[in-house]
Amino acid sequence: MAPLSAPSATGDDSDGSVEKSVTSLTSLPSVPPPPDELDAVTDWDGPADPANPKNWSLGLRIYHTMLPALYGFSVSLGTSVYSPGVFPVMDEFRVSQPVALLGLSLYALGLALGPVVGAPISETQGRKAVYLITLPIFLLFTTGAGLARNIQTLIVCRFLSATFGAPALAVGAGTVADIWDMEHGGGLATVLITCTFFLGPSLGPLIGGYTIETRGDWRWLMWVLLLIAGPIGLLALPSRETSKKIILARRAKQRGLPGPPKPPAAAALKMLLVVTLGRPLKMLTTEPIVISWALYHSFVFGVLFAFFDSYPYVFIGVYGFSAGQIGLAFLGVFIGTLLAVFTFALIDKTVYQKKKAACAPAKPPPEERLYTSMLGAFGIPIALFWFAWTARADVHFMVPIAAGIPFGWGTVTLFLGGMTFLLDTYGAMYGASAVAANGILRYSFGAGFPMFAIQMYEKLGIAWATSLLAFIGIGMLPIPFMLYKFGPALRARSSF
């Protein structure tokens, strides 16, 4: 299975494709090294090279897989752990609910900027540098949010903490691609990384809710986030560099060999901006495949973020839940997320791998990745209609809570199938840009939906507000089926 990542987190780094592109553009005059020295600069010393992360011990590779997984979990946890603190923030700073919700919305917006922050660091200094540089800054601004004495400071610190925490979400899958063969453990590791990005938001309300109940102060939400994320910084200290390009460049320097020619800094920066921002935005406006998936994933992600507002509205207003009990209501989404992983693995083993064997030595067409998404697409409207018409006083609270299971399941199966389809469609370099485009729009929707969710529920009522979202989900349900049918024609017309 191909890695899910942003531009800085793919094989682009490991094979130096960005630098190669810049070099070709700038036409630097250089004297090439002898062939044996060139091999030492550009490739490993044979398949058993101990410097190759894929040849590290199993324990070392598991450690380097868990590092970005835990980092990504803590950063994504920061989205929803704030939601139980909205009312206490309103009381302390005497602001309206939409203003207090900016602490959630701007955090989501900051996550969309992760590739822009992480790409230059990863490209020039390597994966490890991303963790060692951005995590302390993430912790610093999280501390600033906890110490905020006005709403402006809180909102700005939340935005900046997400901006500097987000590179973990972008670089993590690239780390997995560095150390695992996708046919032997890499697929499982990639699913693990992706799963942690969804487990964080589903557990945040539970952790945050009981924190508010026991401590009574929203600032403890930031301290809990620090207690979870802080030890990961210590865990990263003994880690090794995994980027092939960086490892080989350092080894060439140790051997006194000339490295590959470097472009001027301005040209390198320009290329990084093109790869991390320019190309994703172009694909988001010109590629039907990218546009359709980005809209679908963004809608579902927006609904998930809207739940951080609507769940308290429903379970406090209808069932009289406490803050901690509201967090328990999200366990349905959590269970659905776990079930989605098993579903994806099952379909991959029983369907995709058989298609792959039948197509060998060629790869199956990308559309064969869509079975998971076609199945998961039904979970979204089913869950929303279920929640819409059972969240009422005469129905036991476990019934609407259980609606979170098909929602979490549908969200993650839709995401995993869609991301692997994009990566197979566009390849390593352009696939990364397609995924980045998806992430930019996805987190933008995540930032926007909470700002109108409560107003929608107040105007339309629980049943019809949620049903409106369900009808939109029905309208989007055909997307994976249409891409399965028309995907080959769309790919043939693509400029990427």
N, C-alpha and C positions, 0 to 999 in steps of 0.2 A: 504494500500500500504506500502511496506517495505521501510525503510529509505535508502537514498542514501548516503553513507559515506565511509570514509577510516577506517582502522582497529581501530583506536582510537576513532572513532565516532559512534560506534555501540553499541548494547546491550552488547558487551564484557565488556565495562566499567561498565555499570549499574548493571550487575550481578556478576561482579568480575571474569569472566571466565579466564582472563589472569593470575590473581593472583592464582586462583585455579589450573591452569595448572602448574604454577611454583611450587606451594606447593606440588603437587603430584610428581613432578620430584625430588625435593630435600628431600622428606620424613622427614620433620622436626618433631622431637619428641615434643609432646605437650599434655597437659591435657585438654580435651574438657570441656567447661563450661556446667553447667546444661542445660537441654532442654529449660526452659523458657528464660534463659539468651542467649542461642544460637539463639533462634528465634528473640530476640531483636537485635542481632548483624547482622543477615543475612536477615531479612525481616521486613516489615512494621508492625505497631501495628494495624493490621486489614485493611480492604478495605477503611475505611474512615479516615485513618491516615492523619492529616493535614500536616505532613512533606512530604508526597508523592507529588511531583510536579504535578502529574495528578489530584490531588484534589485541586490545587490552583484555585483562582478565574479566570474567563475568561479573564479579563483585564490583570492579571499578566502573564498568559500563552501567551497572544498575545504579550506582551512586550518582553518576553523571546524568542519568535519566531522572532520578528522583529530585535532583536539585532544581531544574526548571519546572518540574511538576509542582513541587511545594511552593516555589516562588510564584508561579502562575496562580495557584490556588489562593495564596494570601492576597495577591493583588486583586483578583476577581472577587474575593470575599469582601474587599473594601467597597464594592458597589452597594450591596444590599445590607451590610452590617449597619450602615448609617440610617436605614429606613425607620427602625424603631425609635430613633432619636429625633425624628422630625417634630413631633409635638413638644418635647422638652426644649428643642431649639427655638421653636415659636414662642414659648413662654419666657425663656431667658432673654432673648433679644427683641421680643415684642414685634415680631414680623409676621406677615401672612404666610399661609401654607405654601403658595407658589414660590415665595422667596426662600423659605426654608428648604424646599425641594431642590433648589439650585445646587445644594451640597451633593445631591445624588446625580442630577442631570449633568453638571459640569465635570463630575468625576468620570461619567461615561464618555463625555466628549474628549476628555484628556486621554482616555484609552485609545481613541481613534488616532491620536498623534504618535503612538508608540514607535511605528516604523521610522518616522522622520527623525526621532531622537536616537533610536538604536542603530540605524543603518550606518551612519558615519563611524560610530564607535566599533561596531562589529567588523566593518570593512577594513579599518586601519589598525585596530588593536586586538581584534579577536573576540570570541564569545565570552571568555572569562572576564574580560574587561567590562563587558556590558553588565554582568552581574555585580562586579566589584564597584563600579562607578554609579550605576543607576539605583541600586538597592539602598545605599546609605542616603541618597538624596530623597528617595521615596520615604524612608523612615524619618528624615528631617522634616519634610513638609507634613507628614502625618502627625508628628509631634507639634508642629505649628498649629495644625487644626485643633488639636486637643487643648492647646493653650490660648486659643482665640478669645479675645475679649469683645469682639463685635462680629456681626454677620459677614461683613466684607472680608475680614481676615480668614474666617472659616471657609468661605466659598473659594477664595483664591488659593488657599493652601490645599484644599481638596482637589482642585483642578490640577495644580502643579504636582501633587503627589501621584495622581493617576498618570500624568504625562511622563513622569520619570519611572513609574512602576511598569508602564505598558511595554517597554522593550522586552521584558521577560516573556510576554505573550507572543511577541514577534520572533524572538531568537530561540525560544525553547525547542520548537520543532526542528530548527536547523541543527541544534545540538544533537538531537536524536538521529538525524540523517548523517551526521558526522561519525557516529559511533556504532550504528547498527546497519546491517544489511537488511533492506526492506523485505527480503524474502525469508529472513531468519531472525525474527524478533522485532524488526523495525516497525512492522504494521501494528503489533501489539503495543509497543512503546508509544507510537504516535497516537493511538486511540487513548492511551492512559493520559498523555499530555492534554489532549483535547477535552477529555472527560473532566479533568480538574478545573478547566475554565468554566464549566457549567456547574460543578459541585459547589464552588465558592458562592455564587449568587443564591443557590438553593438553600445553603446552610447559614448564610449571613443573617436572615431574619431570626432564626432560632438562636444563634449565638448572641446577636444583638438584643433580642427581646428579653432573654433571661439576664443579660448584663444590666439592662435598664431596670428590671424588677429588683435585682439584688443590690445594685449600687445607687440607683435613682438619679444618675447623672449621665447625660449624653456624652460627656468627655471620656467616660470609661470605654465607650465604643472605640475611640482612637487608641486608648491604652491597650485594649485587648488585641487590636490589630497589630500594634507594636510588639506585643508579647508573642504573637504568632509569627510575624514576619522577621523580627529581630534575629532569632536563632538561625534563620536561613542564611543571613549574612555571614555568620560565623562558619556555617556549613560550607559556604562557598570559598572560604579562604584557602583550604588545601586542594581545591579543584585544579585540574589541568586544562590547558588550552586544547580545544577539539577541532578548530578550523584548520583544514588541510593547508590552505594558502598561508596562514600565519605560521603554522608549524614548519613548513618547508622553507619559508623566508628566514625564520630564525636559525634553522639548521644550516642553511646556506651561508649565513653570516658567520656562524661559528666555524665553518669550514674554510672561511675566507674566499668563498665563491661570489661572483657578481650576481646580484639579484636581477629580476626582470626590470626593464626600464620603467620608471615611474612617470606618469603624466604630471604636468603642472598642477598645483593645488587647485587652482580655479577650475580647470577642466575636470578634475576628479570630483570636486564638489558639485559641479553642474550635472555630471553623469549620475551621481548619487541622488540628486533631487529629481532627475528624470525617472530613475528606476523606482524610487520610493514614493513619489507623489505624482509626477507628470504622467507617466504611463498608466498607473491605476485610474486616474481621473479620465484619461482619454478612453480607456476601455469601458469605463462606467457610462460613457456617453455615446459610444459608437458600436459596442459589441452586444448584440441581442442576447447571447448566452449569458454574458456577465450581468447585463442589466436585469434580466428576468430573475436570476438567482439572487442578486443583491436585493432586489425589491422583496422577494419572498422571504429570505432569511431575515431581512431588516424588519419586516412586519412582525414576524414571530418573535424576534428579539425585543421589539418594542412592546409587544404584549407582555412578555416576561417582566420587563421593567415596570410596566403599568401595574402588574400584580403587586409590586412593592408598595403601591398606594392603595389599590382596590381591595387587597386582602384585609388590611386593617379596617377599611371602610365597611366591608361586609361582615367580618367576624366580630368586630366590636359592636357594630350597629345591630346586627341580627342575633348574635349568640352571646354577646357580652364577654368576649375573650379578653384576657390580659395580654400584655406585650409578649410574654413568653409563650403563651398558648398560640398566639398568632404565628410565631416562629414554627411551632409544631405543625401548623397547617401547611407549611411549605414542604413537609416531609413527603407529601405525595409527589411533588415535582422531583425531589431527590431520588425517590424510588424509581420513578420513570426514567431518570437519567441513567441509573445503573442498568435497568432493563434494556435501554437502547444500545448499550455497549454489547450486551449478549446478542441482541438482534443483529447488529452489524457484523459481529464475528460469525454468527451462524450463517447469514446470507453470503458472506465472503467465502466461507468454507464450502458451503453446499451448492452455491450458484456460480459465483465469480471464478473460483479456482477451477471448476470444471470447464467453464468457458475458456479460461486461460490455457488449460491443457489442450483443449480442442483446437485452439488457434495457434499453438506453438509451431514454429519458433516466434511467430509474430505475436504482438499484444492484442488482446480483445479491443474492440472499439470502445471509446470512453462511455458510450451510452450504457454499456453493461454495468457501470457503477451505479446506475440510477434505481435499481430495484429497491434498495433500502429507502431511498427518498420517496418513491412511489407508494410504498407501504406506510411510511411515517406521515405522509401528507394527510391521511385520513384521521390521524390522531388529533390534529389541531382543532378542526371544527367539532369533532365529537366531544372533546374535552370542554370546549367553550360552551356549547349548548348544554352539556351536562351541568356545568357550574352555573350557568345562567338560570336554569329552571329548578334547581334544587337548593340554592342558597336562600332559604326562607325558614321562618321560625318553626313551621310544622314539619320540617324534614330534619333528621338528625345531622349534626354538624359533620359527621364522618363521611356523609355522602358527597357534599361539595369538596371536602378535602381530597377524597379519592379521585375527583376529576383531575387533580394535578398529575396523577400517574400517566394517563394518556397524553397529557400536554407535555410533560417532561420527556416522555418517550418519543413523541412525535417531533419535538424540537430538535433533539440530539440526533435521531436517525436521519431527519431531513438535512441537518447540517453535515454530518459525516458523509452521507452519500453525495451531497452537492459539492463539498470541497474536493473529494477525490475525483469527481467528474471534471471539475474545473482544472485540476492539476494534470489529469490525463489528457484533457483537450488541448491545453496550451503549453504543455511541457514545463520543464524546470524553471526557466527564466520568466516566460510570459505567464505561466500558471501562478507564479508567486505574485505577479502584479494583479492578476485576476482576483486572487484571494485577498490581497491588500485592498482592492477596490471594494470588495464585499465587506471587509472590516470597517472601512471608513464610513460607509453608509449604514452598516449595522449598528455601530455604536452611536451614530448620529440619531438614528431612530430611538435607540435606548435612552438618549438624552432628552428627546422631545416628548415621548409618550407620557412620562409621569407628569408633565406640565399640564396636560388636559384630562387625565384619567378621572380625577375626582369630580371635576365639573361635568364630565360626561355621565358619570354614575348618578350625580345629583339631579341632572336634567332628565335623563331617560329612565332611571331606576336600574336596579341590579340586573334584572332579567333582560331588558332590551338593550342596555349598554353592552353587556357581554354578548348578547345575540348579534349585535351589529358587528362585533369583531369576528364572531363565528361565520357570518355571511361573507365577510371579506376573505376569511380562510377558505370558504368553499370556492369563491371566485379564483383564488390562487391555486387551488388543489390540482388543476390540470397541468400546471407548469412542468413538473417532471415528466409527465406522460407525453406532452407536446415536444419536449426536448428529446425524448427517446425516439419519437417518430421523425422529427425534422432536424435533429442534431447534425446528422451527416451533411445536409444541405447548408446549414448555417456555418458549419466548420469549413466547408469548401469556399464560402464567400468571405471568411474572416481574413483580415489583414495582418493577423498575428500568427 
